[in-house]
Amino acid sequence: MAQKCAIGLISAVAASASLSKSNMASAAADGPLTFSGFSTSPPPQQQQGSGKESGEEESDAPRRIRNDNPRTGSDGFDPEALERGAKTVKGINNSAHAKKVFERIKTEEETRQAEFAAKAKEFKALQAQAEAERQRVVYEEQKKLSQHQAQTKAQMARYEDELARKRMQAENEAQRTRNQELVRMQEESEIRREGARRATEEEIQAQRRQTEREKAEIERETIRVKAMAEAEGRARESKLSEDVNRRMLVDRANAEREKWVSAINTTFDHIGGGLRMILTDQNKLIVAVGGITALAAGIYTTREGAKVIWSYVDRVLGQPSLIRESSRGKYPWSGSVSRALATLKGGGKESASTNGKGFGDVILHPSLQKRIEQLASATANTKSHQAPFRNMLFYGPPGTGKTMAARELARKSGLDYALMTGGDVAPLGAQAVTKIHQLFDWSKKSKRGLLLFIDEADAFLCERNKTYMSEAQRSALNALLFRTGDQSKDIVLALATNRPGDLDSAVADRVDETLEFPLPGEEERFKLLNLYLDKYITKTNLKKPGLLQSLFKKDQLKIEVKGITEDLLKEAAAKTKGFSGREIAKLMASVQAAVYGSAECLLDANLFREVIDYKVAEHQQRKKLAGTDTGNKK
Ligand SMILES: Nc1ncnc2c1ncn2[C@@H]1O[C@H](COP(=O)(O)OP(=O)(O)OP(=O)(O)O)[C@@H](O)[C@H]1O
């Protein structure tokens, strides 16, 4: 029995020990270790803080009795618990169901052990979970940290980039400012250099101009002196030859006079004898007086009758007085006579200017020339188709070839042409209207059709309400407007003016084609210079002297031409900018005069240049004067 009891006690102690062990394990997990079963002196705060645990233990373990006065030995061991255990064991031992109790206790103990194992497992799972959680948190923290670090790094990079950009901008700005400063300095130095260059150039040019002016002055003076000397020489020469001629003439006249005196004396001797015979015979006297009277009356009557008949013929068939020039000639037959003479002269061949090809001696801009040619062929076709003619207006500066072009147009179109000047109408006064009608009647008689060219048309056909226009002039204009009211199949009206704006609006309304004649361009000036060089210099050498010239005058001077090249003519064409065709023709006439004025009758490059320069200076001067004039008028 005692043995059993001991065993029970031992197992109780073991159970307590195992309980204490499991308690220790749980306490290790939960917090500070509690040893409620065999606690010697539990710390007061632990007892207070673990109230619930002690409560739980109260429900699970046998109830413990509070010992306020523990009997502890010198070594600190309190045997009371052991005693209590022994008592309990004794109680259990005394019980009839001790075995059952033990078994129950064992079962409970096993259950509790299992529970503890489950709890430990659960605890381990929780611990693993907590570990995983901790790891996740650590990972997240690390992730956040790395993100933060990456952000910081990116910010740092951005900031550095920003700084670098700003630094670069600042550097660029500084560089640009430096460059601008440099450019400004360069520009200033360039301007200074340019100013100095210009000043030098202007000085050189002024000097050159001064030299040229002096040279031109000297040249002009030389030409003047030369011309004067030449003129003086010629005058002296002609005076000498005049004296010789006069003497010869006097001798010849004396001889003639003597011849005539002797002839008259002989005649008078005969007449005196005859008269004496008549006067002595009365019958003969009567016959002689009657015969002489009848002869005088016959002569007078014939002369007066012829005058009357001629004036009638002239009025009916003759050319109106307003016409200055005409291809028809003064009388209807004179056109064909002159044409026949021309044919005979030319041996049946037509000259280059009248052969229908080319454009005669008129040099025009190619486009204008083409237009005139087209107009000529259109006019020719108009006539052949019996359609009405188209009137034309030529306008442009003076001396640009308007009249010449009108003549060529008429020639090419196969029409007759007649030329009148607007300025001739005003002096006719009250006669003007009759003359205009006469002119149109005469024009209508042309079988080939007639191109009536009115030069300086603005003098006659200007605006009708101008105050200075006379009544006669207004009537003449009205007469012309009346005659040109309808489109004509006989007359082409070609008007030429330098001031197209002055024409009466009714006149402008009658115009179908308007052609502008501008000043010749460089190419045209070159051609004009060539043409007039040919006309005034080269061809004069080929001209045969006339009969009178060969009888009475000494041999014509031959002009020698040296060094007048195409380049020289081109140079002259460039210099003569602003010259009209007429001015160029006159310029070449001046060249001819200068050649005749020279001792050797030689035209070389120097003389040619001299005259050109002189004429160009003259032209500039004239233009300047005209400018001042117009300025003053304004
Ligand atoms: N285009 C030209 N081609 C050849 N010679 C010309 C030309 N223009 C003018 N001339 C010369 O000038 C002279 C005058 O020409 P024209 O009478 O045709 O001029 P215009 O224009 O009718 O002048 P204006 O308006 O003064 O009457 C001609 O005789 C000729 O020597």
The ligand as an SDF file (V2000), in Angstrom:
LIG
                    3D

 31 33  0  0  0  0  0  0  0  0999 V2000
   13.4700  103.6410 -135.0470 N   0  0  0  0  0  0  0  0  0  0  0  0
   14.2190  104.3660 -135.8690 C   0  0  0  0  0  0  0  0  0  0  0  0
   14.9740  103.7630 -136.8030 N   0  0  0  0  0  0  0  0  0  0  0  0
   15.7170  104.5020 -137.6220 C   0  0  0  0  0  0  0  0  0  0  0  0
   15.7840  105.8220 -137.5650 N   0  0  0  0  0  0  0  0  0  0  0  0
   15.0680  106.4800 -136.6530 C   0  0  0  0  0  0  0  0  0  0  0  0
   14.2430  105.7630 -135.7450 C   0  0  0  0  0  0  0  0  0  0  0  0
   13.6440  106.6460 -134.9670 N   0  0  0  0  0  0  0  0  0  0  0  0
   14.0460  107.8610 -135.3450 C   0  0  0  0  0  0  0  0  0  0  0  0
   14.8970  107.7730 -136.3610 N   0  0  0  0  0  0  0  0  0  0  0  0
   15.5570  108.9090 -137.0010 C   0  0  0  0  0  0  0  0  0  0  0  0
   14.9140  110.0610 -136.4860 O   0  0  0  0  0  0  0  0  0  0  0  0
   14.2410  110.7610 -137.5050 C   0  0  0  0  0  0  0  0  0  0  0  0
   12.8430  111.0980 -137.0520 C   0  0  0  0  0  0  0  0  0  0  0  0
   12.0520  109.9450 -136.9990 O   0  0  0  0  0  0  0  0  0  0  0  0
   10.4540  110.0170 -137.0060 P   0  0  0  0  0  0  0  0  0  0  0  0
    9.9870  111.2510 -137.6480 O   0  0  0  0  0  0  0  0  0  0  0  0
    9.9400  108.7300 -137.5060 O   0  0  0  0  0  0  0  0  0  0  0  0
   10.1910  110.1100 -135.4530 O   0  0  0  0  0  0  0  0  0  0  0  0
    8.8040  110.4670 -134.7570 P   0  0  0  0  0  0  0  0  0  0  0  0
    8.6660  109.4840 -133.6630 O   0  0  0  0  0  0  0  0  0  0  0  0
    7.7270  110.5360 -135.7460 O   0  0  0  0  0  0  0  0  0  0  0  0
    9.1540  111.8620 -134.1470 O   0  0  0  0  0  0  0  0  0  0  0  0
    8.1270  113.0520 -133.7460 P   0  0  0  0  0  0  0  0  0  0  0  0
    7.3100  112.5320 -132.6380 O   0  0  0  0  0  0  0  0  0  0  0  0
    9.0510  114.1270 -133.2860 O   0  0  0  0  0  0  0  0  0  0  0  0
    7.3660  113.3540 -134.9680 O   0  0  0  0  0  0  0  0  0  0  0  0
   14.2150  109.8470 -138.6840 C   0  0  0  0  0  0  0  0  0  0  0  0
   14.3590  110.5620 -139.8660 O   0  0  0  0  0  0  0  0  0  0  0  0
   15.4050  108.9470 -138.4810 C   0  0  0  0  0  0  0  0  0  0  0  0
   16.5630  109.5600 -139.0010 O   0  0  0  0  0  0  0  0  0  0  0  0
  1  2  1  0
  2  3  1  0
  2  7  2  0
  3  4  2  0
  4  5  1  0
  5  6  2  0
  6  7  1  0
  6 10  1  0
  7  8  1  0
  8  9  2  0
  9 10  1  0
 10 11  1  0
 11 12  1  0
 11 30  1  0
 12 13  1  0
 13 14  1  0
 13 28  1  0
 14 15  1  0
 15 16  1  0
 16 17  2  0
 16 18  1  0
 16 19  1  0
 19 20  1  0
 20 21  2  0
 20 22  1  0
 20 23  1  0
 23 24  1  0
 24 25  2  0
 24 26  1  0
 24 27  1  0
 28 29  1  0
 28 30  1  0
 30 31  1  0
M  END
$$$$
